[in-house]
């Protein structure tokens, strides 16, 4: 049985907008909409090149213990317009109960108009494992060792 994420509307939210939803039967991410306050709904928000903004969703969530909600960019907005999310994937922890916001940035070449109700991001519910951390004198060795940041090359 899949986990259930409880959702509550914020008082200022437009409850006519859809809740997060999977657009296809095989989708891993549920699309989530921009939900602007009443005075901003007609105009939305123009995200200039290089600018970042916190986009309201009008939602709060109760995520089951042992899970997180990851906030990820939508691939079409990223490819076509250069709109992506900072802190990607963003994590909503199971003990957070505040407003859910989407941290967007415009890496495209043109201003981008975010409209009220636009599907602006996707959320993925994922299991969480909390690890133990032990201090040791030395680490085991591996073939890769300390090589990082491109040390394995780019060709297959």
Phi and psi in degrees as a GROMACS rama.xvg file:
@    title "Ramachandran Plot"
@    xaxis  label "Phi"
@    yaxis  label "Psi"
@TYPE xy
-70.4839  154.901  UNK-2
-67.2656  155.362  UNK-3
-110.879  125.013  UNK-4
-99.2507  119.872  UNK-5
-82.1708  138.276  UNK-6
-126  138.478  UNK-7
-128.769  142.392  UNK-8
-78.2147  142.625  UNK-9
-75.8065  155.258  UNK-10
-56.6789  -37.4512  UNK-11
-87.2103  0.947048  UNK-12
-73.9158  150.797  UNK-13
-87.0269  102.587  UNK-14
-77.297  1.50558  UNK-15
-80.2344  -17.2218  UNK-16
-75.5139  154.676  UNK-17
-71.6463  149.786  UNK-18
-71.7638  166.886  UNK-19
-52.7524  139.097  UNK-20
-151.299  152.487  UNK-21
-84.1143  127.725  UNK-22
-82.7104  -20.9792  UNK-23
-136.787  162.765  UNK-24
-63.0969  -28.1847  UNK-25
-99.6489  7.62222  UNK-26
-69.5163  135.265  UNK-27
-86.2163  -29.759  UNK-28
-109.352  142.257  UNK-29
-97.9999  128.911  UNK-30
-69.9658  141.302  UNK-31
-125.922  141.643  UNK-32
-100.859  151.652  UNK-33
-69.8314  133.256  UNK-34
-134.499  89.2769  UNK-35
-78.327  154.16  UNK-36
-61.8313  159.627  UNK-37
-50.1533  -43.6401  UNK-38
-71.6466  -10.5717  UNK-39
-113.073  -0.977847  UNK-40
-66.474  -38.2546  UNK-41
-70.4225  -37.9909  UNK-42
-92.6543  -26.1866  UNK-43
66.7016  -140.446  UNK-44
-149.736  133.15  UNK-45
-97.3404  116.96  UNK-46
-94.2046  110.684  UNK-47
-75.7406  162.336  UNK-48
-55.8185  130.546  UNK-49
80.9022  -8.07938  UNK-50
-84.9295  149.686  UNK-51
-123.553  153.773  UNK-52
-152.146  151.596  UNK-53
-96.6008  112.877  UNK-54
-93.4511  123.916  UNK-55
-74.5183  148.682  UNK-56
-111.306  -12.3992  UNK-57
75.5613  12.6121  UNK-58
-123.944  154.125  UNK-59
-124.732  159.793  UNK-60
-137.171  149.112  UNK-61
-117.899  108.69  UNK-62
-98.3829  135.457  UNK-63
-59.6458  144.506  UNK-64
-57.3633  138.745  UNK-65
94.3557  0.784456  UNK-66
-133.714  162.836  UNK-67
-133.901  165.214  UNK-68
-112.944  121.714  UNK-69
-94.0444  134.067  UNK-70
-103.34  123.756  UNK-71
-130.029  157.327  UNK-72
-68.4612  159.826  UNK-73
-92.4713  130.203  UNK-74
-62.7382  -37.3093  UNK-75
-64.9873  -42.0674  UNK-76
-65.1803  -36.9813  UNK-77
-67.0662  -48.2204  UNK-78
-69.7058  -48.9556  UNK-79
-78.71  -30.7573  UNK-80
-127.028  -6.61906  UNK-81
74.3405  19.5742  UNK-82
-91.2426  121.318  UNK-83
-137.488  -178.002  UNK-84
-115.028  139.803  UNK-85
-81.678  158.93  UNK-86
59.6615  42.499  UNK-87
-94.4186  132.108  UNK-88
-76.408  138.905  UNK-89
-74.9288  150.127  UNK-90
-115.569  130.996  UNK-91
-106.177  114.637  UNK-92
-76.3372  157.233  UNK-93
-66.5675  -19.5964  UNK-94
-99.7879  5.99312  UNK-95
-88.8571  134.449  UNK-96
-127.412  12.7159  UNK-97
-86.0243  -177.125  UNK-98
-61.0183  140.977  UNK-99
-90.5317  122.625  UNK-100
-125.28  156.117  UNK-101
-113.501  120.296  UNK-102
-89.5264  99.9904  UNK-103
-103.391  152.813  UNK-104
-138.426  145.804  UNK-105
-100.624  106.407  UNK-106
-101.911  7.69758  UNK-107
-79.1695  -167.547  UNK-108
-105.778  -6.79411  UNK-109
-130.073  154.732  UNK-110
-58.3794  148.001  UNK-111
-124.241  127.663  UNK-112
-91.036  114.471  UNK-113
-92.7341  119.851  UNK-114
-101.297  156.132  UNK-115
-61.2932  126.933  UNK-116
90.8284  -5.54819  UNK-117
-64.7854  137.658  UNK-118
-74.237  104.912  UNK-119
-102.485  -20.8174  UNK-120
-155.427  177.732  UNK-121
-130.141  150.226  UNK-122
-119.195  140.334  UNK-123
-123.635  125.519  UNK-124
-85.8378  125.701  UNK-125
-136.373  146.771  UNK-126
-70.1962  152.566  UNK-127
-121.296  136.688  UNK-128
-118.179  123.879  UNK-129
-94.66  123.28  UNK-130
-91.3115  161.105  UNK-131
-92.7009  148.43  UNK-132
-119.405  122.115  UNK-133
-118.777  133.603  UNK-134
-85.1475  130.198  UNK-135
-128.089  163.059  UNK-136
-71.5552  -43.1804  UNK-137
-142.375  158.353  UNK-138
-100.827  156.443  UNK-139
-66.4809  160.119  UNK-140
-97.3614  153.853  UNK-141
-135.281  168.058  UNK-142
-61.413  -39.2726  UNK-143
-73.5371  -38.3679  UNK-144
67.4683  -135.658  UNK-145
-91.4136  4.72736  UNK-146
-64.9957  132.368  UNK-147
-150.254  -177.676  UNK-148
48.989  58.1839  UNK-149
94.1901  6.22735  UNK-150
-67.5102  -17.5071  UNK-151
-91.7426  1.2741  UNK-152
83.7876  -178.19  UNK-153
-120.604  -9.98747  UNK-154
-98.0987  146.633  UNK-155
